[in-house]
Amino acid sequence: MASAAGYIGAHIVHPERELGAAYDAAMLEKVFGPLGMRDTTFSMARALAANHASPHGKDVDGKLQFASLDIAYAVVPFRPQGGAWSSPHDMILYVRNELTEGVLPNGRRLVSASNLLERRRRGVPLGEDQWYGMGLVEDATWGVSFIDHEGDIPGYHSDFFVIPSAQVGAVILTNSENGYVMRRPFIRRLLEILYDGREEAAGDLKARAEQMEAERVELRRRLTVPPAPADLARIGSAYTNPELGKLAVEKDGATVRVRATAWSSAVAARHNDDGTTSFIGIDPGIDWLNLVAGSSAGTQTLTTGDSQHTYVFTEVPTTAAR
């Protein structure tokens, strides 16, 4: 819905242009340009050609590796919901505009205060002291309200914070798959400094890092890398799903790599408590992948999904009778 709204706004500004080109131009003219955000772009090619931080993540054995950017290209068609490439310098200029409620440093008004603040209006309760507005969250968990907006793609995690009562803002950009764990300790520590709060942020971050490492070790204990021959017999070479498209399974000796249109990853086998076997993504940024091997009407299947959806990939025959 955020993408649709962005494209509608772009069409109003540039009805003569294709929607994507209209959006990019409108954002440059109406937002990035007036704010002085010269490093910010929706073009991955421009971002990656410049001085940039490459994404990283730990592999299944805890070794730091580059994370593939392939899946980031899937964001391009939906970029009004969060597909901008930016820098700390540019993002703090955006935050300053939030603090001034739409007034630029030269005194000119970029946006009305009423429209800017409407985005912060408490809409959907997220918890006892958290509310979602429009793209922005208000959080009063620690007694002081701050506004923030997170950004996430594999290998990159970011956030910006606005503390209206203190007229203070902050930005954190990380190029680590685990970088998201820095966000709440970061704002917690900032609040501790500003309001002489009890020092909990460092301890919370240390405990979370230890927990994540323990979870990685436990997961690794349950994985077979590479998959054993008996596991390899449970997976074919090509699968399809009417909603998600094709999966190709590439076997190089004992190594197995699953390839979709927008991403690929080596996989390990995991024997689940219910007796099934899963193939788990082990490349940085693809650790969410869980394909459960099965069969239906004599045909091999791979099943995945989330809390609301289930998707069954069915094996595609590689040969046909003549």
N, C-alpha and C positions, 0 to 999 in steps of 0.2 A: 504494500500500500504506500509506503514511503517512496518507493521508486516511481510508482504511478503519479503521485502528487508532484514529485520533482519534474517529471517529464511534462505534466500538464502546465506547470509554471513556465517551463522552458518554451513550450509551444506558444504560450501567450506572448513571451518576449520576442521569439524568433519563429513566427508561424511559417516562414518560407524555408526553413531548414529541416533536415532529417532530425528526429528527436534527440539522438545522441549528440550530434553536433550542436544542436540548439541548446542543450543542457550545458555542455562544456563552455560554450560562448557566454551564456547567461550567467553562469557562476563566476567566470572571469570578470565580466563587466560589472556585475551587481555585488559581488562579495569579495573575491580574492583581490581584485584590482584596488578597490577603495581601501581595503584593509592593509595593503602593502604586502600581501602574501605571495611573493615572487617565486618561491620554491614550490608552491603547491600546484599539483596537476592531477588530472584524471588519466593521463597517458602513462601507461606502464613503460612504454619504450623510452619516453623522456626521463622518467624517474630512474630507470635502470642505467641509462646512459650517463647520468650525473653521478657525483660522489654520493654513494648510498651505503646503507648498512644491510648486508646480506642476512637472510634468516638462518637461524641455527636451531638445533634441537639435539637431544640425546637419543642415540639408538638404543636398541633393546638391551645392550650390554653396558649402557651408561656412558658411552663415548660420544663426545660432542662432534656433530657433523653439520654440514650445510643442509638446509631443508629445501626441498624443491619448491619453485615458485609456480609450477604448472597449474595448481588448483586456484591460484590467485586470479588467473584469467577468467575464471567462471564468474567473478564478481563484476566484470566490466559491464555486462548488460543491465546490472542492477545498481550501478554506481551512485544514484541519488540516495540510496540508503547507507552509503559509507564506502565509497571506492576511491577516495582521494589519497594521494601520496603527498606527504608533507614533512615538515621539519619542526623541531622544538621552537625555533625562532618564529616561524609562521604561525604555529598553533597558539603561542602566547599572545600574538596580535589578535587572534580570534577571541581568546579569553578576555583580553582587555576590553573588547567591544561588549562582552557580557557584563563586565563590571561597570562600564559607563552607561549601560542600558541603551546602546545604539548611537552614542555620540563619538565621532572620530576625533583624533588629537587636534585637528584644525578647527574644531568646533562645529563642523557640519554634521548633521544628523543622517546616519545611514539607514536607520530603521526606527520606527516609532517605539517608544518604551512600552506601550500597551501591547503591541504585537510581539515584541521580544519577550516580555514577561508572560504572555499567554502560553508560550512553550513550556514554562515552568509550572503552570497551574497543576495542582495535585489532581491527577486523573484516576489512575488505577493503583490501588494500594498493593505494595509489594511485600509488606510486612508491617510490623507494629509502627515503625518510624521511617518508612520508605514509601515513596510515591513516584509513579511514572507519569510524565506529562506528555510532550511530543518530542521524542528523541532525547529528552533529558530526564534525569532521575534526581529527585531531592532526597537526601539522606540525613536524618537527624539522630542516628543511632547513638552518637556520643554526646548529645546535648546541644550541638552547634550544627545548624543546617548548612549543607553544602550541596552544590549542583554538579553533576558530572555526566559524561558521556563516554562510554567505552568503545574501543574499536578492536576488532579481532579478525585476522586471517591466519592460516597456518604459518608459524614462524615469526609473526608480529603480533604484539598486543600493546594497546595504548589506552590512555585516559586523559581527559582534562578536567580540572576541578575549579569551581568558582565558589568562594566563600563570601557571600554578599555582606554579611555583618562586619567582616574584617577588611573588606575591599582588597582581598588577596586572591590570586589565581595561581594555578600551577599546571604543568604538563609533564606527563611521563610517556616516553616512547621506548619500546623494547624490541630487540630483534632476536628474541629467544622464545622457543615454543613454551617454556615454563614462565615467561615473563609476566603472565597475568597475575601470578601470586605476589608481585611487587606492588600492585595497585592499592590495595587497602592498607597495608603497612605504610605506604608512602603518604597517603592522605592522613592516616592516623598520626604519623610522626609530625607532619606539618601542624596538625591541630594541637599536638602536645606542646610544640614550641610556641605557638601563638597564644595558647590559653593556659600554659603552665600545667599541662595535664600529666597524669600518671604515665610513666614511661613503659608502654606495653608493646609498641610497634616492633622493636627489634626482637623481642622474645617471641612474638607471634610469628614473625617471618622465619626465625630459626626453627621453630616447632613445625611450621608448614613444610619447610624444606626437608626436614628429617622424615616427616610423614610421607612426602612424595617419593623420597629415595627408598623407604621401606616398601611402599606400594610397588615401585619398579622392581625391586629385588624379588618380591613375592610373585609378581606377574612372570618375571623371567624364569622362576623356578618351575612354573607350570607350562612353559612353552618348549616345544621341540624345534630347534633351529640348527640345520634346515629340517623340514618335515621328513619323517621316517618313510621308508618305502610303503608301508601299509597306509599311511596318510595320503601319500601321493596317488594311490590307487582310488581314492575317494574324490578326486577332482579331475574334471575333463579339461579341454583346451579352449572351448568357446561357449559362452552363455549369453542369453538375452532376456530382457524384461521389458514388457510393453511400455512401461512408464519411464524407466531409467536407461534403457538402451542396452548396449553390448558390454560384455566383459571378456577380455582375452586373458587366458592363463598361459604364461610362458614358463616352460620348464627347461632349466639349464643344469643338467645333472640332477642333483638333489635340490637345487635352489628353485623356488617358485616365486614368480612375480605376477601380480594381478594388475591388468591395465584397463582403465576406462578412458572415456573421451578426454576428461579433464585432469586425470591424475594417474599415477601408477605407484605401486609399492611392493617390495618384497614381503612375503608373508611367512609366518610361523604357524605350526599346528598347536592347538590346545585341546586337551581332552576334558570336556566339561563334566560336571557332577551328574548331569542327567544322562550320561552315556553318549552324547553327541560329540562331534569333532568340529571345532571352529578353525578357520584360517584367519589369523589376526595380522593386521598391518603393522610392520615394524620399522618403516622408514619414518624419520622425524616429520611430524605434521599429519601423518596418516594413521596414528595409533587409535583412531576412532573406528577403524574398519574391523568389522566382525562378520564373517561369512560362515554360516553354519551349513555343513555338508549334509545332504540328504538325498532322497529319491522320491519320484512320483511317477506312477505308472511305468516303472522300469527305466525311467530317465533320471539322470543325476541332476540335482538342484543345489543352488547356493542361496540361502535365505539371510536377509539382513533387514534392518528397520530401525525405528525409534519408538518412543513411548506411544505414538499415535498411529504408526504405519508399519506394515509388513510388506516386504518386496521379495518375491521369489524369482530368482534367475534360473532359467531352464537351459540345460545343455543343448547346444546346436550340433547336429550330426556333421562331422567333417567329411564324410563320404556318403555317396548315394548309390543305390542299385541302378544298373542300366538295363 
